[in-house]
Every structure is written in C-alpha cells, then in structure tokens.
Amino acid sequence: MKYIWKYKTPEGFADLAMCAEGDALAGLWFEGSGGDVLDTGDFEEKEVPVLRETARWLDEYFAGRDPGFVPLLKISRKTKFRKDVLDELRKIPFGGIASYGDIAKAVSRKRGGARISARAVGGAVGWNPICIIIPCHRVIGADGGLTGYGGGLANKVALLAHEGTDLLGAKSVNMTEKEKMLSGKIYDAATDKTLERERARAKFFCFKFNSLAPSDAAKGRSILRRLFGKTEGNAFLVQPSFWCDYGYNIEIGKNFFANHNTVILDCAKVVFGDNVLVGPNCGFYTAAHPLDVERRNAGLEYALPIKVGDNVWFGGGVTVCPGVTIGEGAVIAAGAVVVKDVPPHTVVAGVPAKVVKKC
C-alpha cells in the first residue's frame, strides 16, 4: 500500500509532504517544489506508523535537536552512483556544508580513484527524493554560492540558517560586492560605489522610458534592449511606468508583455520564458535581507533568482518573492503573494499563494 501525509512546518518554511510505500518512507519534499508533480493519485491519505515516525523526526529537527534515529527509507530507482552520492550526503553533519566537488572526490576515493565530475554529482543530488533527512540542502557551489535546490532556494536559505550555517555572512575573499550579489552571498548594497553607479544607470533608463509619449513604442523597446540583459525579437511590450534595480539581470523571452507599474528588483537573475503576460502593479523581488537587525541596518542584503517558465499569466497586483521558480503554463491569480515554487500548469491564489487547481 502507498500513503501520503502533510507536515506543518514552523514559520519561515514551506510545508512538507511525505509518502510511504508499505512500512518505509519513500518521499519527503517541500510543497510547491518538484515533488508536487509526482504521481500520487493512487496514494491513500493516511498517517501510517512510518509517517508518524517521520513527523516525530521533523519535530526534533525543527526544535534544533538531534532526532537520534532515522525512519526506515525505501528509495526507488537508486543506481549504484546515486547510492554513493546519497551516502556522502548523509555524512554531512547538522550545521555543516560540502561542495559538489567535495562529494565528487569522496565518491572517487570510494571507487578507487575513478574520475567523477561535480556535474554528475549535481544530477544525483537534485534527484534525491527525501529532503532534509538526506540533507541535499547542505551542498553548495565551489565558490560558496547557494546554487540550486529542488525545494526552492528560499527553503535552502531557511534550513541553513536554522542549522546555524552562516553561509550568507561568510567572508568572500577577493570578491567584489557585485560578485557577491550575483553569487547569492551577502553583500553591501548601501555603500558600494560600483553598484550605486549601476543602479543610477538603470534608473536613468527607466526614467527615459517612462517619459516617452505613448506613440514612441519603438523607441521604448530600444531603451529596454539597452537596459535588459536579454530580449527576444521585436514583439515584446512593456507599459510605463516600469522600474528595476540593474536591468542587466532581466531576461525576457518572445512575446513578453508587462502592464503598467511593473517593478523588478533584479539584484539576482529574473528570467521570463516565452509568451509571459504580467498584469498591472506586479512586483518581482529578488532582494532579501538578514533577519538580525544589526546586519540589516548596516545595509547588507542578499539576492535569490526568480525564474518564470513559458506561457505564464500573472494577474494584477501579484508579488513574487526571492528564490521562486514558476512552472510552464501556470496562472497566478490577482493579488497573490508567491513565496514558494509553483508547479507547471497549476492555478495559485492567495496570501501566501497555494495551488487551487490544475490548468
């Protein structure tokens, strides 16, 4: 028999879903992440003993204590390579981190020196079906950047902060503030002269764009091509007023449309696919700030990228928060506040936004 159950996490994390096959845990994922698209239609919603045991493990983890046990796990489609990578993940302690390269070297030693690439390790880490218990969130890039996370970067940041891993506040030797910003590290946004000049440039282009007559659409597109990092074709349309922080981190696909009063705080990449419709008064915010008041008041911040798939429609007044990925064909209802990833071909609504139906 197959079973599924939900777990209510503490504030600051997306809720979790878990599934069991027989008496073993087979999946654990953040709602709104890739696990939400698993075919769980034949799963019975029931809190069987292994799911109760998993909930108890999570209670201890989120309380900051060592659970002292691990539920029985059943991992399907586990190749020998995936098993080796998952074994290395389970060795990373609470509060610790490892890079993809570190894991590749460990697997290589285990295999008698066979050449293992960090990219191959990344594929196995991303495949991991049981988050937190098998701690793939503790894996970072070689440069100390956060890289990706199947459960959403905002949840990765929250998990590392919960474990006391001050990755965002770690010293970044020989990196400029701009390099820190683009790699997901904490950086000085308030006093760095380079970033100050680049923001001023972006505001100048936004001002020029917003000051055009409605008949000057071609000139407006020319300004946005200079401002944005990437545009596709001539069929895109952005209605004034429009504002952004840097511009060069914004990439738009074919047939992009943004209605009046769109704001994109692009301290990290904001990438839109083809045929994206953005309603009026929408905001896409990659910028985030430390929770502790001292660093926040010092002007420090960090940024997490936003990615939007093809054929997505945003109703009016939508807010998209840092680190969110929105799947292809999704519809975001007016007024929604999107704080976690949106599965493809779903409608989300509310504050915070939740899936209300498929489309």
Secondary structure, DSSP 8 states (H G I E B T S, - for coil): -EEEEEE---TTS--EEEEEETTEEEEEEETTSGGGGS--TT-EE---HHHHHHHHHHHHHHTTS-------B--TT--HHHHHHHHHHTTS-TT--EEHHHHHHHHHHHTTS----HHHHHHHHHH-SBTTTS-GGGEE-TTS-----TT-HHHHHHHHHHTT--GGGS--TT--HHHHHHTT--EETTT-HHHHHHHHHHHHHHHHHHTS-TT-HHHHHHHHHHHSSB--SS--EE-S-EEES-STTEE--TT-EE-TTEEEE-SS-EEE-SS-EE-TT-EEE-EE--SSHHHHHTTEEEE--EEE-TT-EE-TT-EE-TT-EE-TT-EE-TT-EE-S-B-TTEEEETTTTEEEEE-
